[in-house]
């Protein structure tokens, strides 16, 4: 059936009449040159108020904390005082197996994006609401080409921040932060939570801490001892500095006290000689299986008894967690602790004299759905709460709430 031009013209005329009679469903375009005067639209602030970051937006700082390049003294506000700093150390050229932990600081910060609220039931507190200044100091720009240079850069950066005056007044009555009672100079020093990076970063950190506090005790959560004297093939002094030898070197340099302790050990060893060497370095071992045989409360007490009143540094290798829950690491070992078990142990250590902490060996290239980065970020939140607690949390607040009789 054909369709003539005459019929097409009649159809177009009909449509025009219909629009004229009933009006268009669409607003007419009015030129600003002689038509109705256009109304100015409200600004964002007038209509919606503040511009804020959602959990999935904004600059990437840990838990949406204020971000500063604290080491660049040419920038305004870079040297503002703080009490606790988050510091990224993207170094991974001391690894013996899979590299990639240089991306750990990014992955941990990314895993913290949903932590824009800080109160947790187990801690019964919000570390960001305790009157202390907590900031993200960004990453130290460590060399990926020269390990000796990188180690020095980490030590200089850490010492720079460690010797900044804290934000809180030394005469404050709150005695949660009491580093002045531990420091050789009798002054208060801020605390730093380091985001690795491979575990080698702890050697320059201990060098910095030793300058302020003297010999340091270490609580070391890891699948591996990290107290070996050397790896096969090491033929220079610099090649001795690795993520499995740094505690041995620290002991050689006199940086360690003789009352350190491991938790979560389950790696393969050369034999009993490894444990004898470990003991000589100053460590006591809690194995992964001890959590089944002794239980969490006994492990907590064993750690507390070992450390006592010493200035103590907490170093946590993410591979202490079972790789089924934290696969993104360079040297995974089967049969580790769960995240929940580790978090409960950490809570039980509150009140010890912590002078710093780190979480290391997060290598996001091996992750799935950010589960390792998310776990690591949650553990950093625990570190902050740990630093700001005088004692292990008592009965969680939700258990104190009296249930109403609904009958």
C-alpha positions as CSV (number, residue, x, y, z in Angstrom):
1,X,0.0,0.0,0.0
2,X,1.6,3.3,-1.0
3,X,1.8,6.4,1.0
4,X,1.4,9.6,-1.1
5,X,2.9,13.0,-0.4
6,X,-0.6,14.4,-0.1
7,X,-1.4,12.0,2.8
8,X,1.9,12.9,4.4
9,X,1.1,16.6,4.2
10,X,-2.3,16.0,5.7
11,X,-0.8,14.1,8.6
12,X,1.8,16.8,9.4
13,X,-1.0,19.5,9.3
14,X,-3.1,17.4,11.7
15,X,-0.2,17.0,14.2
16,X,0.4,20.8,14.1
17,X,-3.3,21.5,14.9
18,X,-3.3,18.9,17.7
19,X,-0.2,20.5,19.4
20,X,-1.8,24.0,19.0
21,X,-5.0,22.8,20.6
22,X,-3.6,20.8,23.6
23,X,-0.1,22.2,24.1
24,X,3.2,20.4,24.1
25,X,4.3,18.1,26.8
26,X,7.7,19.7,26.7
27,X,8.6,23.2,27.9
28,X,9.1,25.7,25.1
29,X,12.6,27.0,24.6
30,X,12.7,30.7,25.5
31,X,15.5,32.7,24.1
32,X,17.2,35.1,26.6
33,X,17.2,37.7,23.9
34,X,13.8,39.2,24.3
35,X,11.9,36.2,25.8
36,X,10.9,35.6,29.4
37,X,13.8,36.4,31.7
38,X,15.7,33.3,32.8
39,X,15.6,32.6,36.6
40,X,19.1,32.1,38.1
41,X,19.6,28.6,39.5
42,X,20.6,28.2,43.2
43,X,24.2,27.3,43.9
44,X,25.1,23.9,45.4
45,X,25.6,25.4,48.8
46,X,22.2,27.2,48.7
47,X,20.4,24.0,47.6
48,X,22.3,21.1,49.2
49,X,24.6,22.6,51.8
50,X,28.1,21.3,52.4
51,X,30.2,19.3,49.9
52,X,31.1,16.2,51.8
53,X,32.9,12.9,51.0
54,X,30.9,9.7,50.9
55,X,32.5,6.4,51.9
56,X,33.4,5.8,48.2
57,X,34.5,9.3,47.2
58,X,37.0,11.9,48.1
59,X,40.8,12.0,48.4
60,X,42.3,8.7,49.5
61,X,43.5,9.2,53.1
62,X,43.2,6.7,55.9
63,X,39.6,6.6,57.1
64,X,39.0,10.1,55.6
65,X,41.5,11.7,58.0
66,X,43.0,15.1,57.3
67,X,45.8,14.5,54.8
68,X,49.1,16.4,55.0
69,X,52.5,15.9,53.4
70,X,54.1,16.2,56.8
71,X,57.7,15.8,55.6
72,X,57.6,18.8,53.1
73,X,58.3,21.7,55.4
74,X,57.8,24.2,52.6
75,X,54.0,23.5,52.6
76,X,51.6,25.4,54.8
77,X,50.5,23.3,57.7
78,X,53.0,20.5,57.1
79,X,54.6,20.9,60.5
80,X,51.4,21.3,62.5
81,X,51.6,19.2,65.6
82,X,49.8,15.8,65.9
83,X,49.5,13.0,68.4
84,X,49.2,10.0,66.1
85,X,50.2,9.9,62.4
86,X,49.5,7.4,59.7
87,X,52.6,7.0,57.5
88,X,52.9,5.0,54.3
89,X,56.2,3.3,53.6
90,X,55.9,1.8,50.1
91,X,59.1,-0.3,50.1
92,X,59.1,-3.9,48.8
93,X,62.6,-4.6,47.5
94,X,63.6,-6.6,50.5
95,X,61.2,-9.5,49.8
96,X,62.4,-13.1,49.3
97,X,59.3,-14.3,47.4
98,X,56.4,-12.4,45.9
99,X,56.9,-8.6,45.6
100,X,54.1,-6.0,45.5
101,X,53.8,-4.6,49.0
102,X,54.8,-1.2,47.8
103,X,51.2,-0.9,46.9
104,X,50.2,-1.8,50.5
105,X,49.7,1.7,51.8
106,X,47.3,2.4,49.0
107,X,45.4,-0.8,49.5
108,X,45.1,-0.3,53.3
109,X,43.8,3.3,52.8
110,X,41.4,2.0,50.1
111,X,40.2,-0.6,52.6
112,X,39.5,2.1,55.2
113,X,37.1,4.1,53.0
114,X,34.0,2.9,54.8
115,X,35.5,3.8,58.2
116,X,34.0,7.2,58.3
117,X,32.4,6.3,61.6
118,X,34.8,5.4,64.4
119,X,32.9,3.9,67.4
120,X,33.1,0.1,67.7
121,X,31.3,-2.1,70.1
122,X,34.3,-4.2,71.2
123,X,36.4,-1.1,72.1
124,X,33.4,0.8,73.4
125,X,35.0,4.0,72.1
126,X,35.7,6.1,69.1
127,X,39.5,6.9,68.8
128,X,38.8,10.0,66.8
129,X,36.7,11.5,69.6
130,X,39.2,11.3,72.4
131,X,40.7,14.7,72.1
132,X,43.8,13.7,70.2
133,X,45.0,14.9,66.8
134,X,45.2,12.0,64.3
135,X,46.3,12.7,60.8
136,X,47.5,10.9,57.6
137,X,51.0,12.1,56.7
138,X,51.0,10.5,53.3
139,X,53.8,8.3,52.0
140,X,57.6,8.5,52.2
141,X,58.9,8.7,48.7
142,X,61.4,5.8,49.1
143,X,63.7,4.8,46.3
144,X,62.7,1.7,44.4
145,X,66.2,1.4,42.9
146,X,68.6,1.7,45.8
147,X,67.8,-0.3,49.0
148,X,70.5,1.5,51.1
149,X,69.1,4.8,50.1
150,X,65.5,3.7,50.8
151,X,66.4,2.4,54.3
152,X,68.0,5.8,55.1
153,X,65.0,7.7,53.7
154,X,62.6,5.7,56.0
155,X,64.8,6.3,59.0
156,X,65.1,10.1,58.4
157,X,61.4,10.4,57.7
158,X,60.4,8.4,60.8
159,X,62.8,10.4,63.0
160,X,61.6,13.7,61.6
161,X,58.0,12.9,62.6
162,X,58.9,11.2,65.9
163,X,60.7,14.3,67.1
164,X,57.8,16.7,66.3
165,X,56.1,18.1,69.4
166,X,52.7,16.5,69.9
167,X,49.4,18.4,69.7
168,X,48.3,17.7,73.2
169,X,49.7,19.7,76.1
170,X,52.2,17.8,78.3
171,X,50.4,19.0,81.4
172,X,47.1,17.4,80.4
173,X,45.8,15.1,83.1
174,X,44.8,12.4,80.6
175,X,47.6,9.9,80.9
176,X,46.8,7.7,77.9
177,X,49.8,9.0,76.0
178,X,52.7,8.8,78.4
179,X,55.7,8.5,76.1
180,X,57.5,11.2,78.1
181,X,57.8,8.7,81.0
182,X,59.5,6.3,78.6
183,X,61.6,8.7,76.5
184,X,65.2,9.4,77.3
185,X,64.7,13.1,77.0
186,X,61.7,13.1,79.3
187,X,59.5,14.7,76.6
188,X,56.2,13.6,75.0
189,X,56.6,12.2,71.5
190,X,53.9,11.4,68.9
191,X,53.2,7.9,67.8
192,X,53.3,6.6,64.3
193,X,51.3,3.8,62.6
194,X,53.3,2.7,59.6
195,X,51.7,1.1,56.5
196,X,54.1,-1.2,54.7
197,X,55.7,-2.0,52.6
198,X,57.6,-5.2,53.3
199,X,58.8,-6.1,56.7
200,X,62.3,-4.7,56.1
201,X,60.9,-1.3,57.1
202,X,61.1,-2.2,60.7
203,X,64.9,-2.0,60.9
204,X,65.0,1.8,60.2
205,X,62.0,2.3,62.4
206,X,63.7,0.5,65.3
207,X,66.8,2.7,64.7
208,X,64.7,5.8,65.1
209,X,62.8,4.6,68.1
210,X,66.0,3.5,69.8
211,X,67.3,7.1,69.6
212,X,64.3,8.3,71.7
213,X,63.6,5.3,74.0
214,X,66.6,3.1,74.1
215,X,66.2,-0.7,73.6
216,X,62.7,-1.6,72.4
217,X,60.6,-4.7,73.1
218,X,58.7,-6.0,70.1
219,X,55.3,-7.8,69.9
220,X,55.6,-9.5,66.5
221,X,52.5,-11.1,64.9
222,X,53.7,-13.1,61.9
223,X,53.8,-16.5,60.3
224,X,57.6,-16.3,60.2
225,X,60.4,-15.6,62.7
226,X,62.2,-12.9,60.7
227,X,65.3,-13.5,63.0
228,X,67.5,-15.3,60.5
229,X,71.1,-14.2,60.1
230,X,71.2,-14.4,56.3
231,X,69.6,-16.0,53.2
232,X,71.5,-18.2,50.8
233,X,73.4,-16.1,48.3
234,X,73.8,-13.0,50.4
235,X,77.4,-11.7,49.6
236,X,77.4,-8.1,50.7
237,X,76.5,-6.1,53.7
238,X,73.5,-4.5,52.0
239,X,72.2,-7.9,50.9
240,X,71.8,-8.9,54.5
241,X,69.0,-6.4,55.0
242,X,65.8,-8.2,54.1
243,X,62.3,-8.8,55.3
244,X,63.5,-12.0,57.0
245,X,66.7,-10.8,58.7
246,X,65.9,-7.4,60.1
247,X,65.4,-8.5,63.7
248,X,68.8,-10.3,63.7
249,X,70.4,-7.1,62.4
250,X,68.5,-5.0,65.0
251,X,69.8,-7.3,67.8
252,X,73.3,-6.9,66.4
253,X,73.0,-3.2,66.6
254,X,71.7,-3.3,70.2
255,X,68.2,-1.9,69.2
256,X,66.2,-4.7,70.9
257,X,65.5,-5.5,74.5
258,X,65.7,-9.1,75.5
259,X,62.0,-9.6,76.1
260,X,60.3,-9.6,72.7
261,X,57.7,-12.2,71.6
262,X,56.2,-13.6,68.4
263,X,52.6,-14.6,67.9
264,X,51.2,-16.8,65.1
265,X,54.4,-18.6,64.0
266,X,53.9,-21.5,61.7
267,X,56.6,-21.3,59.0
268,X,58.9,-24.2,57.9
269,X,62.3,-24.1,59.6
270,X,65.7,-25.5,58.9
271,X,65.6,-27.2,62.3
272,X,65.8,-26.5,66.0
273,X,68.8,-24.3,65.4
274,X,66.4,-21.7,64.0
275,X,64.5,-21.6,67.3
276,X,67.8,-21.5,69.3
277,X,68.9,-18.5,67.2
278,X,65.5,-16.9,67.7
279,X,65.8,-17.2,71.4
280,X,69.3,-15.6,71.3
281,X,67.9,-12.7,69.4
282,X,65.6,-12.1,72.4
283,X,62.3,-13.6,71.3
284,X,59.8,-16.1,72.8
285,X,57.5,-18.0,70.4
286,X,53.7,-18.4,70.5
287,X,52.8,-20.7,67.6
288,X,49.6,-20.6,65.6
289,X,48.4,-23.8,67.3
290,X,48.8,-22.4,70.7
291,X,45.5,-20.6,70.2
292,X,43.8,-24.0,70.3
293,X,45.8,-25.5,73.1
294,X,46.0,-22.4,75.4
295,X,43.2,-20.2,74.3
296,X,43.1,-16.4,73.6
297,X,43.1,-15.2,77.3
298,X,46.2,-17.3,78.0
299,X,48.0,-16.0,74.9
300,X,47.2,-12.4,76.0
301,X,48.5,-13.0,79.5
302,X,51.7,-14.6,78.1
303,X,52.4,-11.6,75.9
304,X,51.7,-9.1,78.8
305,X,53.9,-11.0,81.2
306,X,56.7,-11.1,78.7
307,X,56.6,-7.4,77.8
308,X,55.9,-5.9,81.3
309,X,56.5,-2.2,81.5
310,X,59.0,-1.9,78.6
311,X,58.5,0.5,75.8
312,X,57.0,-1.8,73.2
313,X,56.6,-1.7,69.4
314,X,53.8,-3.7,67.7
315,X,54.7,-5.2,64.3
316,X,52.0,-7.1,62.4
317,X,52.7,-9.0,59.2
318,X,49.3,-9.6,57.5
319,X,50.4,-13.2,56.8
320,X,49.8,-14.0,60.4
321,X,46.2,-14.3,59.3
322,X,45.1,-17.4,57.4
323,X,45.5,-16.8,53.6
324,X,41.9,-17.8,53.1
325,X,41.0,-14.5,54.8
326,X,44.0,-12.4,53.8
327,X,45.5,-13.8,50.5
328,X,47.2,-10.6,49.4
329,X,50.7,-11.2,50.8
330,X,54.1,-12.1,49.5
331,X,54.8,-15.3,51.6
332,X,51.5,-16.9,52.5
333,X,51.4,-19.8,55.0
334,X,48.4,-22.1,55.4
335,X,46.7,-22.6,58.8
336,X,46.8,-19.0,60.2
337,X,44.7,-17.2,62.8
338,X,41.4,-15.7,61.9
339,X,40.9,-11.9,61.8
340,X,38.6,-12.1,64.7
341,X,41.0,-14.1,66.9
342,X,43.8,-11.6,66.1
343,X,41.6,-8.6,66.9
344,X,40.6,-10.1,70.3
345,X,44.3,-10.6,71.2
346,X,45.1,-7.0,70.2
347,X,42.3,-5.7,72.4
348,X,43.8,-7.7,75.3
349,X,47.1,-5.8,75.0
350,X,45.7,-2.3,75.8
351,X,47.6,-0.5,78.5
352,X,51.1,-1.7,77.5
353,X,53.6,1.0,76.8
354,X,53.2,1.2,73.0
355,X,55.5,3.6,71.2
356,X,54.5,2.7,67.7
357,X,53.1,0.1,65.4
358,X,53.0,-1.1,61.8
359,X,51.1,-3.4,59.5
360,X,53.2,-4.8,56.6
361,X,53.3,-7.2,53.6
362,X,49.9,-6.3,52.1
363,X,50.4,-6.9,48.4
364,X,47.1,-6.1,46.7
365,X,47.9,-7.7,43.4
366,X,47.1,-11.0,45.0
367,X,43.9,-9.9,46.7
368,X,40.3,-10.7,45.9
369,X,37.5,-8.2,46.4
370,X,39.8,-6.1,48.7
371,X,39.4,-8.6,51.6
372,X,43.0,-8.2,52.7
373,X,43.0,-4.4,52.4
374,X,39.8,-4.2,54.3
375,X,41.1,-6.5,57.1
376,X,44.3,-4.6,57.3
377,X,42.5,-1.2,57.6
378,X,40.3,-2.6,60.4
379,X,43.4,-3.7,62.3
380,X,44.9,-0.2,61.9
381,X,41.7,1.1,63.5
382,X,42.4,-1.3,66.4
383,X,45.9,0.1,66.7
384,X,44.5,3.6,67.1
385,X,42.0,2.4,69.8
386,X,44.9,0.4,71.4
387,X,47.1,3.5,71.7
388,X,44.3,5.5,73.3
389,X,43.1,2.9,75.9
390,X,44.5,2.6,79.4
391,X,43.4,-1.0,79.8
392,X,41.6,-3.8,77.8
393,X,38.0,-2.9,77.2
394,X,35.5,-4.3,79.8
395,X,32.1,-5.7,79.0
396,X,31.0,-4.2,75.7
397,X,28.3,-1.5,76.0
398,X,25.7,-3.5,74.1
399,X,25.7,-6.2,76.8
400,X,25.0,-3.5,79.4
401,X,21.7,-2.5,77.8
402,X,18.8,-3.9,79.7
403,X,16.4,-5.7,77.4
404,X,12.8,-4.6,77.7
405,X,10.2,-7.2,78.4
406,X,8.2,-7.4,75.2
407,X,5.4,-9.7,76.7
